[in-house]
């Protein structure tokens, strides 16, 4: 029996949960990405965290982040290459209790530089 998934902390929900190619029809295939997959992509590719820093931020192990990141990248590539809609929803998440008011660089949408010990605990 598999161990239950641990809740992953996310700083905020995505501003938009659906992305689609222009001229996309209603019957276009959909790729569903979970909110925690989105958060890992955001933290590693946008904020610039390492996988270890990302793991500390969302409260999972580094190997779990590696798996989430690989799955999320595959889903992004599928949506881009095949012109599918990308839907971001669900997943075992807990939104950060400081969402919207936090001044921590990981919670910002800007280009903050993260230091080694500059992660929420």
N, C-alpha and C positions, 0 to 999 in steps of 0.2 A: 504494500500500500504506500503510495507516494505521500510525502510530507506536505501539509497544506502550505500554500504560498503565503509568504510574509507580505504585509502591506508595504508598499513603497511610498515614501514621502515625495510629493511633488510640490513645487513652489506655487504654482497656479495652473489652472486649466488653460488650454490653448485658446487664443483669441478667436480663432475660427476652427471649427471641427470638421469642415468639409473642403476639400480642394479638388478641382476638376479641370481638365483641359478646356480651353475655349471651344465653344460649339459642341460641347459634350451633350449627348442625348440622355434622356431619363433612364433608358435601359442599358447604359454603359455599365460594364462590370465594376464592382466596388472592391477595393482593398481596404480592410479594416486594421488600423493600427491602434493598439491600446495606449492609454494616456501615459503609462510608465515607459513605453517604448518611445513616445514623443519626448518625454522628459529626458531620457538618456541621450537621444539625438541632440536635444537643445543644450544639455550640459557639456557634452563632449565636443560637438561640432560648432556650436554657436558661442558658448561661454568659454570653451577652451580647457576644460578640466581633463585630467588624466582619468583613466578608468578607475583607479584607486580613489581619487578625490570624488568622483561621481558616486561610487559605491558608498562612501561615507555620507554623502549628501542625501542619498535616497534610502539609506539604512538597509543595504543588502551587501553580500560579498562581492568581491571583484569578479569572480568567475560568473556570478549571476549577471553582473553588468555586461560582461563579454557576450553572454548568450542573448540578452535583451538587445544589445547593440547590433549583433549580427542579424537577428530576426528583423529588427526595425529597418536596417539598411536594405535588406532583401525586399521588404515591402515597399520602400520608397522607390527602389529601382524598378520593381514590377509596375508600379503606378506610372512612373515616368516613361519607361521604355514601351509599354503597351497602351498608353493613353487611357488609363483607368482612373476612376474617381478614388480619392483617398479620404477615408472617414476615420476620424480620431475619436475614440470613445471607449469607456469601460476599463477594466483591469483592476487588479488589487491595489488600490491607491488610497492615500490619506493626504488631503490637501494641507499644506503647512499652516499651522495655527497663526503664523505671522503674515500670511498671504495678503498682498496689497499694501502693507504698512512696513514691510521689512526693508532695511537699507543694505542688507548683505549683498555682495556682488553676485552670488549665485541666483538670487531672486530677482535681479534686475534684467532688463532686456538689452541693456547697453553692452559695451565692449570692455567690461571690467577685466583686469588681470587678477588671477587668483594666485595667492601665495600658498605654500605647502601646508601651513597650519590654519588656513583661513576658511574652514568648512564648518557648517552647522554641526553640532554634536547632539 
